[in-house]
Amino acid sequence: MHPRTAPAPELRDPGLPLVRRYPALAALPRVPLVEVPTPVEPLRLADGLFAKRDDQSCRVYGGNKPRKLEFVLGAALARGSSRLVTTGGYGTHHGLATALLGRAHGLATTLVLVPQPITEHVRAQLRALAASRAELVPASGVAGAALAVARVLARSTLRGERPTLVPTGGSSALGDVGFVSAAFELAEQIEAGLLPEPAEIYVAVGSGGTLSGLVLGAKLAGLRARCIGVLVTNILPPSPARLARLAAATLRRLRRLEPAVPEVRIGPEDFPLARAQLGAGYGAPTPAAREAAEAARAVGLHLDPVYTSKCLAELLARVRAGSARLPALFWNTYSGVEPASGDAAQSVGLPRALQRAIDGAVR
């Protein structure tokens, strides 16, 4: 059964830069979600720094997730699916984006959630998840989540919903096409003189699809920037080799539709991962991240403590150490849209583990 939905906001679709370059790629099913191009502007924390404002990517829920979900939702609707199934931590941004954007386009969502340190940010995310009307299924860990996903998919299939499994973070050969196009978008902004070509691009790495797509897109668009991934997870963290394989799979998918897309070489060496900002693990706050978030707030950027504040902390640490290559671009992947937050009435009936997390102590 489809969820009750409000009409999706009208969006004038100017088309994607990748498709303008390779028109045959318009054959990929897609739901326009992102208001492209997202702005670029100086990041007034040090000379030579710029920000890519993907926090303004979508009016329903912004950040990096809508770029991937454009293609994920397009494929789900094309195959007649009425339910999305995906996984994440208790404070998952990907899960919330999937639930909100899926609901806006007639798709129900089931989220299988694994524990992470309970902070005020995580509690706010859980309240927003409760308000999103997604089905929330707690799991004890990664292995438990895999079993729960299998059960959810089986039940949904028996109900005739033709469920679509969305990989964690939306990172897949299909979803990552959104960030291949984002690199072409950046190249157009550089050509228009909106910023100099960056020597380095800094992006937070959870599941890794954003980085994978950007690296491939930069090569295809002729950008010389080196993409630096700032690792924020110790839960099945992606390796450079795995990210290279994901980028290669995305390239194969593009070339099947459009052989004019050039064959480019991608290897693990294209995916440097900075690990110094991880702290105690996924979702664990760090002093450097708090300082970065405060500095960003002073110049008008709102960051989250799990991903983007740790990414900016790495960039600022390198600037102070003199090891950052300038100009450098900080890709803000956090949503600038404040989602509706559930009240006590909406959280009634939540699984007990999630209700305890909402009501419990903050670390």
C-alpha positions as a Markdown table, in Angstrom:
| # | Residue | x | y | z |
|---|---|---|---|---|
| 1 | Met | 0.0 | 0.0 | 0.0 |
| 2 | His | 1.3 | 3.4 | -0.8 |
| 3 | Pro | 1.7 | 5.9 | 2.0 |
| 4 | Arg | -0.4 | 9.1 | 2.2 |
| 5 | Thr | 1.7 | 11.8 | 0.6 |
| 6 | Ala | 1.7 | 15.5 | 0.1 |
| 7 | Pro | 2.4 | 16.5 | -3.5 |
| 8 | Ala | 6.1 | 16.7 | -4.3 |
| 9 | Pro | 7.2 | 20.3 | -4.6 |
| 10 | Glu | 7.3 | 21.5 | -8.2 |
| 11 | Leu | 10.9 | 21.7 | -9.5 |
| 12 | Arg | 11.9 | 23.1 | -12.7 |
| 13 | Asp | 14.4 | 20.6 | -14.1 |
| 14 | Pro | 17.2 | 22.2 | -16.0 |
| 15 | Gly | 18.7 | 18.8 | -16.8 |
| 16 | Leu | 22.0 | 17.4 | -15.5 |
| 17 | Pro | 25.4 | 18.6 | -16.7 |
| 18 | Leu | 26.4 | 15.0 | -17.3 |
| 19 | Val | 23.4 | 14.4 | -19.6 |
| 20 | Arg | 24.1 | 17.6 | -21.4 |
| 21 | Arg | 27.5 | 16.2 | -22.2 |
| 22 | Tyr | 26.3 | 12.7 | -23.0 |
| 23 | Pro | 22.6 | 12.9 | -24.1 |
| 24 | Ala | 22.2 | 9.1 | -24.3 |
| 25 | Leu | 22.4 | 9.0 | -20.5 |
| 26 | Ala | 18.9 | 10.6 | -20.3 |
| 27 | Ala | 17.7 | 6.9 | -20.7 |
| 28 | Leu | 18.5 | 6.4 | -17.0 |
| 29 | Pro | 15.3 | 6.6 | -15.0 |
| 30 | Arg | 15.4 | 9.7 | -12.8 |
| 31 | Val | 13.2 | 11.7 | -10.4 |
| 32 | Pro | 14.4 | 15.3 | -10.4 |
| 33 | Leu | 15.1 | 16.3 | -6.8 |
| 34 | Val | 18.1 | 18.5 | -6.8 |
| 35 | Glu | 18.0 | 22.2 | -7.7 |
| 36 | Val | 21.2 | 22.4 | -9.7 |
| 37 | Pro | 23.6 | 24.0 | -9.6 |
| 38 | Thr | 24.1 | 24.2 | -5.9 |
| 39 | Pro | 26.0 | 27.4 | -5.0 |
| 40 | Val | 29.8 | 27.8 | -4.5 |
| 41 | Glu | 31.2 | 30.5 | -2.4 |
| 42 | Pro | 34.3 | 31.5 | -0.5 |
| 43 | Leu | 34.6 | 29.8 | 2.9 |
| 44 | Arg | 35.8 | 32.7 | 5.0 |
| 45 | Leu | 37.8 | 30.7 | 7.5 |
| 46 | Ala | 41.1 | 31.0 | 5.6 |
| 47 | Asp | 42.4 | 32.4 | 2.3 |
| 48 | Gly | 42.0 | 30.0 | -0.6 |
| 49 | Leu | 39.0 | 28.0 | 0.8 |
| 50 | Phe | 35.7 | 27.6 | -0.9 |
| 51 | Ala | 32.4 | 25.7 | -0.1 |
| 52 | Lys | 30.1 | 23.7 | -2.3 |
| 53 | Arg | 26.6 | 24.3 | -0.8 |
| 54 | Asp | 24.9 | 20.9 | -1.3 |
| 55 | Asp | 23.1 | 21.8 | 2.0 |
| 56 | Gln | 20.9 | 23.7 | -0.4 |
| 57 | Ser | 20.4 | 20.8 | -2.9 |
| 58 | Cys | 16.7 | 20.1 | -2.2 |
| 59 | Arg | 13.7 | 21.8 | -0.6 |
| 60 | Val | 12.4 | 18.6 | 1.0 |
| 61 | Tyr | 15.7 | 17.4 | 2.5 |
| 62 | Gly | 19.1 | 18.6 | 1.3 |
| 63 | Gly | 22.7 | 17.5 | 1.5 |
| 64 | Asn | 24.3 | 14.8 | -0.7 |
| 65 | Lys | 21.6 | 12.2 | -0.5 |
| 66 | Pro | 19.1 | 13.7 | -3.0 |
| 67 | Arg | 21.8 | 13.5 | -5.8 |
| 68 | Lys | 21.9 | 9.7 | -5.3 |
| 69 | Leu | 18.2 | 9.3 | -4.7 |
| 70 | Glu | 17.3 | 10.9 | -8.0 |
| 71 | Phe | 18.4 | 7.7 | -9.7 |
| 72 | Val | 17.5 | 5.3 | -7.0 |
| 73 | Leu | 13.9 | 6.5 | -6.8 |
| 74 | Gly | 13.7 | 6.7 | -10.6 |
| 75 | Ala | 14.7 | 3.0 | -10.9 |
| 76 | Ala | 12.3 | 2.0 | -8.1 |
| 77 | Leu | 9.4 | 3.7 | -9.8 |
| 78 | Ala | 10.3 | 2.3 | -13.2 |
| 79 | Arg | 10.1 | -1.2 | -11.9 |
| 80 | Gly | 6.8 | -0.7 | -10.1 |
| 81 | Ser | 8.1 | -0.7 | -6.6 |
| 82 | Ser | 6.0 | 0.7 | -3.8 |
| 83 | Arg | 8.5 | 0.2 | -0.9 |
| 84 | Leu | 12.1 | 1.2 | -0.3 |
| 85 | Val | 14.2 | -0.8 | 2.2 |
| 86 | Thr | 17.4 | 0.5 | 3.6 |
| 87 | Thr | 19.7 | 0.6 | 6.6 |
| 88 | Gly | 21.7 | 3.1 | 8.7 |
| 89 | Gly | 22.5 | 4.2 | 12.3 |
| 90 | Tyr | 19.9 | 5.6 | 14.7 |
| 91 | Gly | 20.7 | 9.1 | 13.4 |
| 92 | Thr | 20.8 | 8.2 | 9.7 |
| 93 | His | 20.6 | 11.1 | 7.4 |
| 94 | His | 20.4 | 8.8 | 4.4 |
| 95 | Gly | 17.4 | 7.0 | 6.0 |
| 96 | Leu | 15.6 | 10.2 | 6.7 |
| 97 | Ala | 16.2 | 11.5 | 3.2 |
| 98 | Thr | 15.0 | 8.2 | 1.7 |
| 99 | Ala | 11.8 | 8.3 | 3.8 |
| 100 | Leu | 11.0 | 11.9 | 3.1 |
| 101 | Leu | 11.8 | 11.9 | -0.6 |
| 102 | Gly | 10.3 | 8.5 | -1.1 |
| 103 | Arg | 7.0 | 9.5 | 0.6 |
| 104 | Ala | 6.9 | 12.7 | -1.6 |
| 105 | His | 6.8 | 10.4 | -4.6 |
| 106 | Gly | 4.4 | 7.7 | -3.4 |
| 107 | Leu | 6.9 | 5.2 | -2.0 |
| 108 | Ala | 6.8 | 3.8 | 1.5 |
| 109 | Thr | 10.1 | 3.2 | 3.3 |
| 110 | Thr | 11.3 | 0.7 | 5.9 |
| 111 | Leu | 14.5 | 1.6 | 7.8 |
| 112 | Val | 16.5 | -1.0 | 9.6 |
| 113 | Leu | 18.5 | 0.9 | 12.2 |
| 114 | Val | 21.7 | -0.1 | 14.2 |
| 115 | Pro | 22.8 | 1.6 | 17.4 |
| 116 | Gln | 25.3 | 4.5 | 17.5 |
| 117 | Pro | 26.3 | 6.9 | 20.4 |
| 118 | Ile | 23.2 | 8.8 | 21.6 |
| 119 | Thr | 23.8 | 12.5 | 21.2 |
| 120 | Glu | 21.2 | 15.3 | 21.0 |
| 121 | His | 21.7 | 15.3 | 17.3 |
| 122 | Val | 20.8 | 11.5 | 17.1 |
| 123 | Arg | 17.8 | 12.1 | 19.3 |
| 124 | Ala | 16.6 | 14.8 | 17.0 |
| 125 | Gln | 17.1 | 12.6 | 14.0 |
| 126 | Leu | 15.1 | 9.8 | 15.6 |
| 127 | Arg | 12.2 | 12.2 | 16.3 |
| 128 | Ala | 12.3 | 13.3 | 12.7 |
| 129 | Leu | 12.3 | 9.6 | 11.6 |
| 130 | Ala | 9.3 | 9.0 | 13.8 |
| 131 | Ala | 7.5 | 11.9 | 12.1 |
| 132 | Ser | 8.5 | 10.7 | 8.6 |
| 133 | Arg | 6.0 | 7.8 | 8.8 |
| 134 | Ala | 8.7 | 5.3 | 7.8 |
| 135 | Glu | 8.6 | 1.8 | 9.3 |
| 136 | Leu | 11.5 | 1.7 | 11.8 |
| 137 | Val | 13.0 | -1.7 | 12.6 |
| 138 | Pro | 15.8 | -1.7 | 15.3 |
| 139 | Ala | 18.7 | -4.2 | 15.0 |
| 140 | Ser | 21.4 | -5.1 | 17.4 |
| 141 | Gly | 24.3 | -4.6 | 14.9 |
| 142 | Val | 25.4 | -5.2 | 11.4 |
| 143 | Ala | 24.7 | -9.0 | 11.4 |
| 144 | Gly | 21.3 | -8.5 | 13.0 |
| 145 | Ala | 20.5 | -5.7 | 10.4 |
| 146 | Ala | 21.2 | -8.1 | 7.5 |
| 147 | Leu | 18.8 | -10.7 | 8.9 |
| 148 | Ala | 16.2 | -8.0 | 9.6 |
| 149 | Val | 16.5 | -6.7 | 6.0 |
| 150 | Ala | 16.0 | -10.2 | 4.6 |
| 151 | Arg | 12.8 | -10.6 | 6.7 |
| 152 | Val | 11.5 | -7.1 | 5.6 |
| 153 | Leu | 12.1 | -7.9 | 2.0 |
| 154 | Ala | 10.4 | -11.3 | 2.2 |
| 155 | Arg | 7.3 | -9.8 | 3.9 |
| 156 | Ser | 7.1 | -6.9 | 1.5 |
| 157 | Thr | 7.4 | -9.2 | -1.5 |
| 158 | Leu | 4.6 | -11.4 | -0.2 |
| 159 | Arg | 2.4 | -8.2 | 0.0 |
| 160 | Gly | 3.1 | -7.5 | -3.6 |
| 161 | Glu | 5.1 | -4.3 | -3.0 |
| 162 | Arg | 8.0 | -5.2 | -5.2 |
| 163 | Pro | 10.4 | -3.7 | -2.7 |
| 164 | Thr | 13.6 | -2.0 | -3.7 |
| 165 | Leu | 16.7 | -2.5 | -1.6 |
| 166 | Val | 18.6 | 0.7 | -1.3 |
| 167 | Pro | 22.3 | 0.2 | -0.2 |
| 168 | Thr | 23.4 | 2.0 | 2.9 |
| 169 | Gly | 24.0 | 5.6 | 2.1 |
| 170 | Gly | 22.5 | 5.1 | -1.3 |
| 171 | Ser | 26.0 | 4.2 | -2.5 |
| 172 | Ser | 25.8 | 2.0 | -5.6 |
| 173 | Ala | 26.8 | 2.0 | -9.2 |
| 174 | Leu | 23.5 | 3.7 | -10.0 |
| 175 | Gly | 23.3 | 6.1 | -7.1 |
| 176 | Asp | 26.8 | 7.4 | -7.6 |
| 177 | Val | 25.9 | 8.7 | -11.1 |
| 178 | Gly | 24.5 | 11.7 | -9.2 |
| 179 | Phe | 27.9 | 12.6 | -8.0 |
| 180 | Val | 29.5 | 12.0 | -11.4 |
| 181 | Ser | 27.2 | 14.7 | -12.7 |
| 182 | Ala | 28.0 | 16.8 | -9.6 |
| 183 | Ala | 31.6 | 16.9 | -10.8 |
| 184 | Phe | 30.5 | 18.1 | -14.2 |
| 185 | Glu | 28.4 | 20.7 | -12.5 |
| 186 | Leu | 31.5 | 21.9 | -10.6 |
| 187 | Ala | 33.5 | 22.0 | -13.8 |
| 188 | Glu | 30.8 | 24.3 | -15.3 |
| 189 | Gln | 31.0 | 26.6 | -12.3 |
| 190 | Ile | 34.8 | 26.8 | -12.6 |
| 191 | Glu | 34.5 | 27.6 | -16.3 |
| 192 | Ala | 32.0 | 30.3 | -15.5 |
| 193 | Gly | 34.5 | 31.9 | -13.2 |
| 194 | Leu | 32.6 | 31.3 | -9.9 |
| 195 | Leu | 35.6 | 29.8 | -8.3 |
| 196 | Pro | 39.2 | 28.8 | -9.3 |
| 197 | Glu | 39.8 | 25.1 | -10.0 |
| 198 | Pro | 40.5 | 23.5 | -6.6 |
| 199 | Ala | 43.7 | 21.6 | -6.0 |
| 200 | Glu | 41.9 | 19.5 | -3.4 |
| 201 | Ile | 38.2 | 18.7 | -2.7 |
| 202 | Tyr | 37.3 | 17.5 | 0.9 |
| 203 | Val | 34.3 | 15.3 | 1.4 |
| 204 | Ala | 33.1 | 13.2 | 4.4 |
| 205 | Val | 33.2 | 9.4 | 3.8 |
| 206 | Gly | 30.6 | 7.1 | 5.4 |
| 207 | Ser | 29.5 | 4.5 | 2.8 |
| 208 | Gly | 31.8 | 6.3 | 0.3 |
| 209 | Gly | 29.5 | 6.8 | -2.7 |
| 210 | Thr | 29.8 | 10.5 | -2.7 |
| 211 | Leu | 33.6 | 10.3 | -2.9 |
| 212 | Ser | 33.5 | 7.4 | -5.5 |
| 213 | Gly | 31.2 | 9.4 | -7.8 |
| 214 | Leu | 33.2 | 12.6 | -7.4 |
| 215 | Val | 36.5 | 10.9 | -8.2 |
| 216 | Leu | 35.1 | 9.3 | -11.4 |
| 217 | Gly | 33.3 | 12.5 | -12.4 |
| 218 | Ala | 36.4 | 14.7 | -11.9 |
| 219 | Lys | 38.3 | 12.4 | -14.2 |
| 220 | Leu | 35.6 | 12.4 | -16.9 |
| 221 | Ala | 35.1 | 16.2 | -16.6 |
| 222 | Gly | 38.8 | 16.9 | -16.9 |
| 223 | Leu | 39.3 | 18.3 | -13.4 |
| 224 | Arg | 42.7 | 18.0 | -11.9 |
| 225 | Ala | 41.5 | 18.3 | -8.3 |
| 226 | Arg | 42.5 | 15.6 | -5.9 |
| 227 | Cys | 39.6 | 14.4 | -3.8 |
| 228 | Ile | 40.3 | 13.8 | -0.1 |
| 229 | Gly | 37.9 | 11.6 | 1.8 |
| 230 | Val | 37.6 | 12.2 | 5.5 |
| 231 | Leu | 36.6 | 8.8 | 7.1 |
| 232 | Val | 33.9 | 9.2 | 9.7 |
| 233 | Thr | 32.9 | 5.5 | 10.3 |
| 234 | Asn | 34.4 | 2.4 | 11.7 |
| 235 | Ile | 31.4 | 0.3 | 10.9 |
| 236 | Leu | 32.3 | -1.6 | 7.7 |
| 237 | Pro | 34.4 | 1.4 | 6.5 |
| 238 | Pro | 35.1 | 1.5 | 2.8 |
| 239 | Ser | 38.7 | 0.8 | 1.7 |
| 240 | Pro | 40.3 | 2.6 | -1.3 |
| 241 | Ala | 40.2 | -0.6 | -3.2 |
| 242 | Arg | 36.5 | -1.0 | -2.6 |
| 243 | Leu | 35.8 | 2.6 | -3.6 |
| 244 | Ala | 37.8 | 2.1 | -6.8 |
| 245 | Arg | 35.7 | -1.0 | -7.7 |
| 246 | Leu | 32.5 | 1.0 | -7.1 |
| 247 | Ala | 33.7 | 3.8 | -9.4 |
| 248 | Ala | 34.6 | 1.3 | -12.0 |
| 249 | Ala | 31.2 | -0.3 | -11.8 |
| 250 | Thr | 29.6 | 3.1 | -12.2 |
| 251 | Leu | 31.8 | 3.8 | -15.3 |
| 252 | Arg | 30.7 | 0.5 | -16.8 |
| 253 | Arg | 27.1 | 1.3 | -16.3 |
| 254 | Leu | 27.5 | 4.7 | -18.0 |
| 255 | Arg | 29.5 | 3.2 | -20.9 |
| 256 | Arg | 26.8 | 0.6 | -21.5 |
| 257 | Leu | 24.3 | 3.4 | -22.3 |
| 258 | Glu | 26.8 | 5.7 | -23.9 |
| 259 | Pro | 30.0 | 4.3 | -25.4 |
| 260 | Ala | 31.2 | 7.9 | -26.0 |
| 261 | Val | 31.9 | 8.1 | -22.2 |
| 262 | Pro | 35.7 | 7.7 | -22.2 |
| 263 | Glu | 37.4 | 4.7 | -20.5 |
| 264 | Val | 39.4 | 6.2 | -17.6 |
| 265 | Arg | 41.7 | 4.4 | -15.2 |
| 266 | Ile | 40.7 | 4.4 | -11.6 |
| 267 | Gly | 42.6 | 2.7 | -8.8 |
| 268 | Pro | 42.9 | 2.7 | -5.0 |
| 269 | Glu | 45.6 | 5.4 | -5.2 |
| 270 | Asp | 42.8 | 7.8 | -6.4 |
| 271 | Phe | 41.0 | 7.5 | -3.0 |
| 272 | Pro | 43.2 | 8.9 | -0.1 |
| 273 | Leu | 41.3 | 8.5 | 3.1 |
| 274 | Ala | 42.1 | 10.8 | 6.1 |
| 275 | Arg | 41.5 | 8.9 | 9.4 |
| 276 | Ala | 42.6 | 11.4 | 12.0 |
| 277 | Gln | 39.1 | 12.8 | 12.7 |
| 278 | Leu | 37.2 | 9.5 | 13.4 |
| 279 | Gly | 37.7 | 9.8 | 17.2 |
| 280 | Ala | 36.1 | 6.9 | 19.2 |
| 281 | Gly | 34.1 | 5.8 | 16.1 |
| 282 | Tyr | 31.0 | 6.5 | 14.1 |
| 283 | Gly | 28.9 | 9.2 | 15.6 |
| 284 | Ala | 31.2 | 9.8 | 18.5 |
| 285 | Pro | 31.8 | 13.6 | 19.1 |
| 286 | Thr | 35.3 | 15.0 | 19.0 |
| 287 | Pro | 36.7 | 18.4 | 20.2 |
| 288 | Ala | 38.1 | 19.2 | 16.8 |
| 289 | Ala | 34.7 | 18.6 | 15.2 |
| 290 | Arg | 32.9 | 20.8 | 17.7 |
| 291 | Glu | 35.5 | 23.6 | 17.0 |
| 292 | Ala | 35.0 | 23.2 | 13.3 |
| 293 | Ala | 31.2 | 23.4 | 13.6 |
| 294 | Glu | 31.5 | 26.6 | 15.7 |
| 295 | Ala | 33.8 | 28.2 | 13.2 |
| 296 | Ala | 31.4 | 27.2 | 10.4 |
| 297 | Arg | 28.4 | 28.6 | 12.2 |
| 298 | Ala | 30.2 | 32.0 | 12.5 |
| 299 | Val | 30.4 | 32.2 | 8.7 |
| 300 | Gly | 26.9 | 31.0 | 8.1 |
| 301 | Leu | 27.3 | 27.2 | 7.6 |
| 302 | His | 25.4 | 24.7 | 9.7 |
| 303 | Leu | 27.2 | 21.4 | 10.0 |
| 304 | Asp | 26.4 | 18.1 | 11.7 |
| 305 | Pro | 28.6 | 16.4 | 14.3 |
| 306 | Val | 28.8 | 13.0 | 12.6 |
| 307 | Tyr | 30.0 | 13.9 | 9.0 |
| 308 | Thr | 30.6 | 17.4 | 7.9 |
| 309 | Ser | 32.1 | 18.9 | 11.1 |
| 310 | Lys | 34.7 | 16.1 | 11.1 |
| 311 | Cys | 35.4 | 16.7 | 7.4 |
| 312 | Leu | 35.9 | 20.5 | 7.9 |
| 313 | Ala | 38.1 | 19.7 | 11.0 |
| 314 | Glu | 40.5 | 17.8 | 8.8 |
| 315 | Leu | 40.6 | 20.6 | 6.2 |
| 316 | Leu | 41.3 | 23.2 | 8.8 |
| 317 | Ala | 43.9 | 21.1 | 10.6 |
| 318 | Arg | 45.8 | 20.7 | 7.2 |
| 319 | Val | 45.5 | 24.5 | 6.6 |
| 320 | Arg | 47.1 | 25.2 | 10.0 |
| 321 | Ala | 49.8 | 22.6 | 9.4 |
| 322 | Gly | 50.5 | 24.1 | 5.9 |
| 323 | Ser | 49.8 | 20.7 | 4.2 |
| 324 | Ala | 46.6 | 21.6 | 2.4 |
| 325 | Arg | 47.0 | 22.4 | -1.3 |
| 326 | Leu | 45.1 | 25.5 | -2.1 |
| 327 | Pro | 42.7 | 26.5 | -3.4 |
| 328 | Ala | 40.7 | 23.8 | -1.5 |
| 329 | Leu | 36.9 | 23.1 | -1.7 |
| 330 | Phe | 34.9 | 21.9 | 1.2 |
| 331 | Trp | 31.8 | 19.9 | -0.1 |
| 332 | Asn | 29.0 | 20.5 | 2.5 |
| 333 | Thr | 27.0 | 17.3 | 2.4 |
| 334 | Tyr | 24.7 | 18.1 | 5.3 |
| 335 | Ser | 21.0 | 19.1 | 4.7 |
| 336 | Gly | 20.2 | 22.7 | 5.4 |
| 337 | Val | 16.5 | 21.9 | 5.6 |
| 338 | Glu | 15.2 | 21.4 | 9.2 |
| 339 | Pro | 12.9 | 18.3 | 9.0 |
| 340 | Ala | 9.7 | 18.1 | 10.9 |
| 341 | Ser | 10.3 | 16.6 | 14.3 |
| 342 | Gly | 8.0 | 14.1 | 15.9 |
| 343 | Asp | 6.2 | 14.9 | 19.2 |
| 344 | Ala | 5.5 | 12.5 | 22.0 |
| 345 | Ala | 2.2 | 11.4 | 20.4 |
| 346 | Gln | 4.0 | 10.5 | 17.1 |
| 347 | Ser | 6.6 | 8.4 | 18.9 |
| 348 | Val | 3.9 | 6.2 | 20.6 |
| 349 | Gly | 4.3 | 2.7 | 19.2 |
| 350 | Leu | 8.0 | 3.1 | 18.3 |
| 351 | Pro | 10.0 | 0.0 | 19.0 |
| 352 | Arg | 11.2 | 0.0 | 22.6 |
| 353 | Ala | 14.9 | 0.3 | 21.7 |
| 354 | Leu | 14.3 | 3.4 | 19.7 |
| 355 | Gln | 12.0 | 5.0 | 22.3 |
| 356 | Arg | 14.7 | 4.4 | 25.0 |
| 357 | Ala | 17.2 | 6.1 | 22.7 |
| 358 | Ile | 14.9 | 9.1 | 22.3 |
| 359 | Asp | 14.2 | 9.3 | 26.1 |
| 360 | Gly | 17.7 | 8.3 | 27.3 |
| 361 | Ala | 20.8 | 10.1 | 28.4 |
| 362 | Val | 22.9 | 12.0 | 25.9 |
| 363 | Arg | 26.6 | 11.2 | 25.7 |
